[in-house]
């Protein structure tokens, strides 16, 4: 089966680049795969859902040919003549703060967001359904793990027996 036979219609005529790890479902549509480290294999800065900025440190070096995303974009910028102005992780973090002051305060809840996840509207007579069939396998790392598959099987079978 050729690539054209598995690409969804919405991707026809496009060149798909997959940056990621563990090859989740979207990797099958990629024309090229650029392997990136899992979260345990890289230092990161991110903002969680409550607006708290968190920085992580890697636990170990990336496996195989995986490269941190900023390094991939740095090399691509040279190849494509796009002036990206960072050469190391500190430069990336400085650019992040320069472009978005919300990233200045580490570990503090940022209240400047206009987003609200609440409503005063009363919900009546609505039948809620849970949209995750298997909570334990809801990310690509867990789905790729034989150990997680075995644990999930045991947990779910134990729950059915109860």
N, C-alpha and C positions, 0 to 999 in steps of 0.2 A: 504494500500500500504506500503510495507516494504522499508527500507532505500536503499536496493540494487536496487530497481526498479527506484529510482529517481537519484542515483549517476551517473554522466557522465562516460563514458567508461574510460576516462583519469584518473579517481580517483579510479577505481576498484582495490581492494586489498590494498588500503591505509586507514590510520586512519586519519580523518580530524578533526582538532581543529580550531574552529572559535573563534577569539578574536574580540569583537566588541560590538557595541550598535545598537539599533534599528533594528536588524535582517535583514540586506540587503539580496539580492537574494542568496548570497553564504552561508548563515547560514543554508539553507535547506539541504545542503550536509554534515553538520557537524555530527560527531559521538559524539562530546562533544562541548558545548558552554561555553566559559569563558567570562562573561559579563564585559565590560570595560566602563568607563565613556565617555560621550560626551565631546567635547572640552571645554564646559563651566564648566565642573565638575572636571577638572584636571589642574595642572600646567604643562606647556609644553615648550620645546625648539625645534624650527624647523628652517629650512632655506627655505625662499620663493623662487620663481622662479627667482627673480633678484639677489639672492645670499645674501640677508639680513637675519641675524640671529635674531630671535624674541623669546622672552620668554613671556609666558602668566601666569596668575594666575587664579585659579578657582574662579568662581562666587558663587558656592554653593557646598555642599558635594555631592558625587555621590549618585544616587538613588538606592534603592534595594541592591542587592548583588554585584554590580559593584565594581571592584578594578582597580586601575591604573595599566597599563601594566607592569611597572617596578616591582611592588609588586608581580604580578603574576609570572613573570620570576624569581624573587628572591626565592619564595616558591618552584617553580619547580626545581630550581637549587639544593636546599637542597634535594628534593625528588629523584632527578636523579643523585645525586653526581657529579654535574658539578660546579666547583668553580667559581661562579659569585662574583666579589669583590665589591659589593655595598650593602649598608644597608639602604640608605635613598636617597632622591632626590638630595641632594648636592653631594653625592658620584656618582650618575648617571651622573650629569652634569660635574663633574670633569673628569670622565672616557671619556665622550663624547669629551671634550676639549683635553685630553691627546691623544686620538686616531685620532682626526681631528682638527688641529689648526684653521681651518676656523670658528670654533664655539667660538673662543676667543673674537671677536669683535662684540658686540651686536649692532644692529640697523645700522650697516655700510654695504655698498654694497661691497661685496667681489669680486674683479676683477681677482682672481687667477684661475678661471675656464677656461678651454679650450673649453667649450661648446659655440656654436654659433647657434642662431636661425635665422640667416639671410643668404642671398645668393645674389650674383650679377647676378644670372641667371634670364633672363627675361622669364616670364610665358606667353605663348600666347595660345589663343584658348582653354582654359581649362574651363570647366563648373564646378564651385565650388558649393558644396551643404553643407548646415549647418548640422552638425552631432548630434545636440541636438534638439530633438523635443519639449521639454518643459524645458526651461532654469530654471524655478522656482522650478522644482522638480528633479534636477540633483544630489541630494545627499540623503543618507539614512535618515537623520533627517527630511528633508522637505517631503520626500515621506511618512514618518510615521505620519505626522502632519495633523490632520483633518482641522485645521485652514489654513494651507498652501494649502490644497486641495481646500477649499472653495475660498480662495483668487485667486488661479491660475485659477480656473473655471471662476471666475468673470472677471479677466484680459483677459483671452483668448477669452471669449465670447464677451467682449467689443471690442477687436481687430477685431474679425470676423465681427461685426456689422458696423465697420467704413468703 
